[in-house]
Amino acid sequence: MTDVRSNKTLRTLLRQLLDEVPTAKNEAELLALVRKARTYGPRLEFDHSMSNTIAVMLALAGGVQIGAMVFLLVSRGGELPHDPLSLALMAWPASFVAALLMALPGYLDANLLDRVTGAFLHVDLTHDFKLTRLEIDGAAEAAALARFHDFNRGSSTFGSVVREIEWMYAGSIAVAGRPTPCKLYKFHYVHRARNSKGQTDTDHRYRYGMVVPFHGPDITLIPVPAGSVTEQIREWCRRAPPGLVRHSEFPEFERHYSAYAPDAAAPTRILDPLVRADLEELATVLSMPSLQIGGGELVIACEDEDLLTPKAKASIGIQNPAALEAQIQSIAWPEKLGRLIRTIETLSRHAGR
């Protein structure tokens, strides 16, 4: 039977951790919070066995209702008799809604576990790599970065366009064996429009990326949309940056990026075979990556929310405090951020000047 009291206790503990983890000033304080979690037990797991069983039974009942209703319709020439059985069969949507409601607590609790794990890993990352959260004016910072094309996203058919940097960290990475200052950020922008009914449609979007000093040929790489994306994003990707010329020479590369530069020959100086191969692979690791070099800086951005805040994995999550403690005591960039840094190193070796 589901232990409601244990679920409530665990939920309370996790919410406390969600509030306390961001305040940890160093690794020792972070590890103390992991040990606080361990007081609950060796495994932090919710028990939703009863509600999940009921949810499955309700979903199966809904399927049976649909099947029986179809059988009656076929056998009765497309008409259902007005009797209690038929009315019960027509209530199949209620069975599925009830199943979803029974499964909802399990989904919310799993999300809570992931959020707590993500908070631990995010704060641990800032400690391991001496990342300092900057106090910024989000809208002003986004306006300052608008010199880079990736920050000219968003639209509005009325009022001003919403663009802001939600957070920014300053730190250092090793590029070609040399410490290089960097800034990591989360960019928020909005597409807003009136629909045919006069209602406001609002689409909040986010980009995550890094800014580093870089001296090389000016170039802008815009991602080529793959799969299902909104029309607003597709339209932005088709839009050429002002004053730049489209470069078309590498068909395979253009499956992933559209290259723009002040003159048509400029990309040839940076997109040598090794750089192209690295960037093509990057496009298979990150979602919608973009790149721009200009004004002595390099910006690489993508849509991956786990670039700096790793996605929780059950094997190292708060569900297993001992494994999470070991993970916090180790030092390693998240996989996607490490891959992005590798691209910066490749560019530095082959395109920097």
C-alpha positions in Angstrom: 0.0 0.0 0.0 1.2 3.5 -0.8 2.8 5.2 2.3 1.2 8.6 2.1 3.0 9.8 5.3 6.4 8.9 3.9 5.6 10.6 0.6 4.6 13.8 2.4 7.8 13.7 4.5 10.0 13.2 1.5 8.2 16.0 -0.4 8.8 18.4 2.5 12.5 17.5 2.7 13.0 18.0 -1.1 11.3 21.4 -1.0 13.6 22.4 1.8 16.6 21.3 -0.2 15.4 23.2 -3.2 15.4 26.4 -1.1 18.7 25.7 0.7 20.9 24.4 -2.1 21.3 27.7 -3.9 22.6 29.3 -0.7 25.5 26.9 -0.3 28.6 28.9 -0.3 31.1 26.1 -0.9 31.4 22.4 -1.5 31.4 21.6 2.2 28.0 23.2 2.7 26.7 21.5 -0.4 27.9 18.1 0.9 26.3 18.8 4.3 22.9 19.2 2.5 23.5 15.8 0.7 24.1 14.3 4.1 20.9 15.9 5.4 19.1 14.1 2.6 20.7 10.8 3.6 19.1 11.1 7.0 15.8 10.1 5.2 17.4 6.8 4.1 19.9 5.3 1.6 17.3 5.9 -1.2 15.0 8.8 -1.7 12.0 7.3 -3.5 8.3 8.0 -3.6 5.8 5.2 -3.3 3.1 5.7 -5.9 2.4 2.0 -6.5 -1.3 2.2 -5.5 -2.1 5.3 -7.5 -0.1 4.0 -10.5 -2.0 0.7 -10.4 -5.3 2.5 -10.3 -4.2 4.7 -13.2 -3.3 1.7 -15.4 -6.7 0.1 -14.5 -8.6 3.2 -15.4 -6.7 3.6 -18.7 -7.5 -0.1 -19.5 -11.1 0.5 -18.6 -11.2 3.4 -21.0 -9.8 1.2 -23.7 -12.4 -1.5 -23.0 -15.2 1.1 -23.1 -14.0 2.3 -26.5 -13.8 -1.2 -27.9 -17.2 -2.2 -26.6 -18.8 1.0 -28.0 -17.3 0.4 -31.4 -18.6 -3.2 -31.3 -22.1 -2.0 -30.4 -22.0 0.7 -33.1 -21.0 -1.8 -35.8 -23.4 -4.5 -34.7 -26.3 -2.0 -34.4 -25.8 -0.2 -37.7 -24.1 2.8 -36.4 -26.5 3.6 -33.6 -26.2 3.1 -29.9 -29.3 2.2 -27.8 -30.3 4.6 -25.1 -29.7 2.4 -22.2 -27.5 2.5 -19.1 -24.8 0.3 -20.7 -24.4 2.6 -23.7 -24.3 5.7 -21.5 -21.6 4.0 -19.4 -19.6 3.2 -22.5 -19.8 6.8 -23.7 -18.1 7.9 -20.5 -14.7 6.6 -21.7 -13.1 10.1 -21.7 -13.8 10.3 -17.9 -11.8 7.1 -17.4 -8.8 8.5 -19.2 -9.1 11.8 -17.3 -9.3 9.9 -14.0 -6.2 7.9 -15.0 -4.2 11.0 -15.7 -5.2 12.5 -12.4 -4.2 9.4 -10.6 -0.8 9.4 -12.4 -0.2 13.2 -11.9 1.3 13.0 -8.3 3.9 10.6 -9.5 4.9 12.8 -12.4 5.1 15.9 -10.1 7.2 14.1 -7.6 9.6 12.8 -10.2 9.9 16.3 -11.5 10.7 17.5 -8.0 13.5 14.9 -7.6 14.9 16.1 -11.0 14.8 19.8 -9.9 16.6 19.1 -6.7 19.3 17.1 -8.4 19.7 19.8 -11.0 20.1 22.4 -8.3 22.8 20.4 -6.6 24.7 19.8 -9.9 24.3 23.4 -11.0 25.7 24.8 -7.7 28.5 22.2 -7.6 29.5 23.3 -11.1 29.8 27.0 -10.1 32.0 26.0 -7.1 34.2 23.5 -9.0 35.0 26.0 -11.7 34.9 29.2 -9.7 32.0 30.6 -11.5 30.7 33.9 -10.1 27.1 34.9 -10.6 27.1 38.5 -11.9 24.6 41.1 -10.7 23.2 42.4 -14.0 20.2 44.3 -15.4 18.8 41.6 -17.6 17.2 43.8 -20.2 20.2 46.1 -20.4 22.7 43.2 -20.7 20.6 41.7 -23.6 20.6 45.1 -25.3 24.4 45.4 -25.0 24.8 41.9 -26.5 22.5 42.8 -29.4 25.6 43.4 -31.4 25.6 39.7 -31.8 22.8 38.4 -34.1 21.7 35.6 -31.8 20.4 38.2 -29.3 18.1 39.8 -31.9 15.5 37.2 -31.5 11.9 37.7 -30.4 9.0 39.6 -31.9 5.8 41.5 -30.9 2.9 42.8 -32.9 2.2 45.3 -30.1 4.4 46.8 -27.4 8.1 46.2 -27.0 9.9 43.0 -27.6 10.9 41.1 -24.5 14.6 40.2 -24.3 16.6 39.7 -21.2 19.6 37.8 -19.7 18.1 35.8 -16.9 21.5 34.9 -15.4 25.2 35.3 -16.2 28.2 33.7 -14.7 31.8 34.8 -15.1 34.6 32.2 -14.9 37.6 30.8 -16.8 38.2 27.9 -19.1 41.4 26.4 -20.5 41.8 27.1 -24.2 45.0 25.6 -25.8 46.5 25.3 -22.3 45.8 29.0 -21.5 43.3 30.3 -18.9 40.6 32.2 -20.8 37.9 34.3 -19.2 34.4 33.4 -20.1 30.8 34.3 -19.4 28.0 31.8 -19.4 24.4 33.0 -19.7 20.7 32.2 -20.1 18.9 34.4 -22.6 15.1 34.7 -22.5 13.1 36.2 -25.4 9.4 36.2 -26.3 7.3 36.0 -29.5 4.0 37.8 -28.9 1.1 38.4 -31.3 -2.6 38.7 -31.4 -4.5 35.8 -32.9 -7.6 35.9 -35.1 -9.8 35.9 -31.9 -8.0 39.0 -30.6 -6.3 37.0 -27.9 -2.6 37.2 -27.1 -0.4 34.3 -28.1 2.9 34.3 -26.1 5.8 31.9 -26.7 8.7 32.1 -24.2 12.0 30.9 -25.6 15.4 30.4 -24.1 19.0 30.2 -25.4 22.1 29.2 -23.4 25.6 30.0 -24.3 29.2 31.3 -23.7 31.1 34.5 -24.6 34.9 34.4 -24.7 37.6 36.7 -26.1 38.5 35.6 -29.5 40.4 37.3 -32.4 39.6 35.9 -35.7 37.8 36.6 -39.0 34.3 38.0 -38.5 31.7 35.3 -39.2 28.2 34.5 -38.2 26.8 30.9 -38.4 23.0 30.6 -38.1 21.5 27.2 -37.5 19.5 25.5 -40.2 16.2 24.3 -38.6 15.8 20.6 -38.3 12.6 18.8 -37.3 9.7 20.6 -35.8 10.3 24.3 -35.0 7.9 27.2 -34.7 7.4 29.5 -37.8 8.9 32.4 -35.8 12.2 30.5 -35.3 12.2 29.3 -38.9 11.7 32.9 -40.1 14.5 34.2 -37.9 16.9 31.5 -39.3 16.1 32.7 -42.8 16.8 36.3 -42.0 20.3 37.5 -43.0 22.3 39.6 -40.5 22.4 43.2 -41.6 25.4 44.1 -43.8 26.7 40.5 -44.1 27.1 38.3 -47.2 25.9 34.7 -47.5 28.6 32.2 -48.2 27.8 29.0 -50.1 30.6 26.6 -50.8 30.3 23.6 -48.5 27.1 21.7 -49.2 27.4 19.3 -46.3 28.2 22.1 -43.9 25.1 24.0 -45.1 22.9 21.2 -43.9 23.6 22.5 -40.4 24.5 26.2 -40.8 24.1 29.2 -43.0 27.4 31.2 -43.0 27.5 35.0 -43.2 30.5 37.3 -43.3 31.4 40.9 -44.3 32.6 39.5 -47.7 32.0 36.2 -49.4 35.6 35.1 -49.1 36.0 35.6 -45.3 34.4 32.2 -44.2 37.0 30.3 -46.3 39.7 31.6 -43.9 38.1 30.1 -40.9 36.0 27.1 -42.2 38.9 24.7 -42.9 38.0 21.0 -43.1 38.8 20.4 -39.4 36.7 23.3 -38.2 33.8 22.3 -40.4 34.0 18.7 -39.2 34.0 19.9 -35.6 31.0 22.3 -36.1 29.0 19.6 -38.0 29.5 17.3 -35.1 28.5 20.0 -32.6 25.2 20.4 -34.5 24.5 16.7 -33.6 25.2 17.2 -29.9 23.6 20.6 -29.3 20.2 21.8 -30.3 20.2 24.7 -32.8 23.8 25.9 -32.1 24.8 29.3 -33.5 28.2 30.9 -33.6 29.5 34.5 -34.1 32.9 36.0 -34.1 33.2 39.8 -34.1 34.7 42.7 -32.2 37.3 40.5 -30.5 34.7 38.1 -29.0 33.2 34.7 -29.8 29.6 33.7 -28.9 28.3 30.2 -29.1 24.7 29.5 -28.1 22.2 26.7 -28.2 18.7 25.7 -26.9 20.0 23.1 -24.4 18.9 23.9 -20.9 21.3 21.3 -19.5 24.3 23.1 -20.9 25.2 24.5 -17.5 22.5 22.8 -15.4 22.9 19.1 -16.1 19.8 17.0 -16.5 19.3 14.8 -13.6 20.2 11.1 -13.9 18.7 8.6 -11.5 22.1 7.0 -11.1 23.6 10.2 -9.6 20.5 11.9 -8.6 19.2 12.8 -5.1 17.4 9.5 -5.2 20.8 8.0 -4.5 22.5 10.4 -2.1 25.8 8.4 -1.8 26.3 8.6 -5.6 25.4 12.3 -5.7 27.9 12.9 -2.9 30.6 11.2 -5.0 29.6 13.2 -8.1 29.9 16.5 -6.2 33.4 15.5 -4.9 34.5 15.0 -8.5 35.3 17.8 -11.0 34.1 17.6 -14.6 32.4 19.9 -17.0 28.9 18.7 -18.0 29.1 16.7 -21.2 27.5 19.3 -23.5 29.5 22.2 -22.0 32.7 20.2 -22.4 31.8 19.6 -26.0 31.2 23.3 -26.6 34.6 24.2 -25.0 36.2 21.6 -27.4 34.8 23.6 -30.3 36.3 26.8 -28.9 39.7 25.0 -28.7 39.4 23.9 -32.3 38.6 27.4 -33.5 41.5 28.8 -31.5 44.0 26.4 -33.0 42.8 26.7 -36.6 41.1 30.1 -36.9 42.3 32.4 -34.1 44.9 35.0 -34.9 
